[in-house]
Amino acid sequence: MKESVKTEKSILRFRLVQIRNWALTNLRGNREKAIALYKKLDDWIFVAQKAEMDSIEEMCIVIKSATEAETKIQDELCIQFMDFTVDQSILNFITPAPPKLESMEDKRDYRFTIPQLDCLLTEFQRMGQFKGDNSPMFSFDAIISTMMNKINYSKNFGGEKNALPKSWNFVDL
C-alpha cells in the first residue's frame, strides 16, 4: 500500500509540474502579447493626440486669418474626433441680414393717424406764421374754423392725410 501511495504521489507531482509548466508558458505568452498590445496603444494614443493637435492648429490658422482680415466666420468650424472640418451646411449667421420691415400703424376710427397729425401740425404752424408770431397761442375761432373745415373735407372727400378720424364726422363744433 505504501508503494501504491508513493506511486500516486509521484504521478500527482508529475501532473502538477506539467500544469505549472503549461501555466508558466501561457503566462509568458500572454505577457508578450500584452506588452505588444500596450505598445500599439501607446502608438495609437500618440498618433491620435498628434492628429487632434494638428486639427486644432488648422482651426487656429483659420480663426487667425479671419481675425486679421476682420471678417466674420460664417461656416461652422468642427472638430470631429481627430479631423478638423468646415461645416458649410450650418451657418453662424445669415448673409446678408434680412431687411427689417417698416412699422405699420394700427388705424382706428376713433384716433388720429401719424400722417393726419403731421398735416394738422403743418396747418397750425402756417397759422402761426400768418400771425407773425412764434408763440403757439391761437384764437379759438381759428382752431374751430380749421377743425370744421377738416370735418367738412372728411365728410365730402376723405383721404389719408387731410381727413379726420371717422368718429369726428359727427362732431358739431
ChimeraX attribute file (.defattr): number of C-alpha atoms within 10 A of each C-alpha:
attribute: neighborCount
match mode: 1-to-1
recipient: residues
	/A:1	6
	/A:2	7
	/A:3	8
	/A:4	9
	/A:5	10
	/A:6	11
	/A:7	12
	/A:8	12
	/A:9	12
	/A:10	12
	/A:11	12
	/A:12	12
	/A:13	12
	/A:14	12
	/A:15	12
	/A:16	12
	/A:17	12
	/A:18	12
	/A:19	12
	/A:20	12
	/A:21	12
	/A:22	12
	/A:23	12
	/A:24	12
	/A:25	12
	/A:26	12
	/A:27	12
	/A:28	12
	/A:29	12
	/A:30	12
	/A:31	12
	/A:32	12
	/A:33	12
	/A:34	12
	/A:35	12
	/A:36	12
	/A:37	12
	/A:38	12
	/A:39	12
	/A:40	12
	/A:41	12
	/A:42	12
	/A:43	12
	/A:44	12
	/A:45	12
	/A:46	12
	/A:47	13
	/A:48	14
	/A:49	13
	/A:50	13
	/A:51	16
	/A:52	18
	/A:53	15
	/A:54	15
	/A:55	20
	/A:56	17
	/A:57	13
	/A:58	15
	/A:59	17
	/A:60	12
	/A:61	12
	/A:62	14
	/A:63	16
	/A:64	12
	/A:65	12
	/A:66	13
	/A:67	12
	/A:68	8
	/A:69	9
	/A:70	9
	/A:71	10
	/A:72	11
	/A:73	15
	/A:74	15
	/A:75	15
	/A:76	14
	/A:77	18
	/A:78	14
	/A:79	14
	/A:80	10
	/A:81	10
	/A:82	16
	/A:83	14
	/A:84	19
	/A:85	15
	/A:86	14
	/A:87	13
	/A:88	11
	/A:89	8
	/A:90	11
	/A:91	13
	/A:92	13
	/A:93	12
	/A:94	8
	/A:95	8
	/A:96	6
	/A:97	7
	/A:98	7
	/A:99	6
	/A:100	6
	/A:101	6
	/A:102	6
	/A:103	6
	/A:104	6
	/A:105	8
	/A:106	7
	/A:107	11
	/A:108	11
	/A:109	11
	/A:110	11
	/A:111	15
	/A:112	18
	/A:113	18
	/A:114	13
	/A:115	13
	/A:116	17
	/A:117	15
	/A:118	14
	/A:119	15
	/A:120	20
	/A:121	12
	/A:122	11
	/A:123	13
	/A:124	18
	/A:125	15
	/A:126	12
	/A:127	17
	/A:128	16
	/A:129	12
	/A:130	10
	/A:131	12
	/A:132	9
	/A:133	10
	/A:134	10
	/A:135	10
	/A:136	9
	/A:137	10
	/A:138	12
	/A:139	7
	/A:140	9
	/A:141	9
	/A:142	12
	/A:143	13
	/A:144	12
	/A:145	12
	/A:146	15
	/A:147	17
	/A:148	17
	/A:149	13
	/A:150	19
	/A:151	24
	/A:152	14
	/A:153	16
	/A:154	20
	/A:155	16
	/A:156	10
	/A:157	10
	/A:158	16
	/A:159	12
	/A:160	13
	/A:161	16
	/A:162	17
	/A:163	25
	/A:164	26
	/A:165	18
	/A:166	17
	/A:167	11
	/A:168	19
	/A:169	16
	/A:170	9
	/A:171	10
	/A:172	7
	/A:173	8
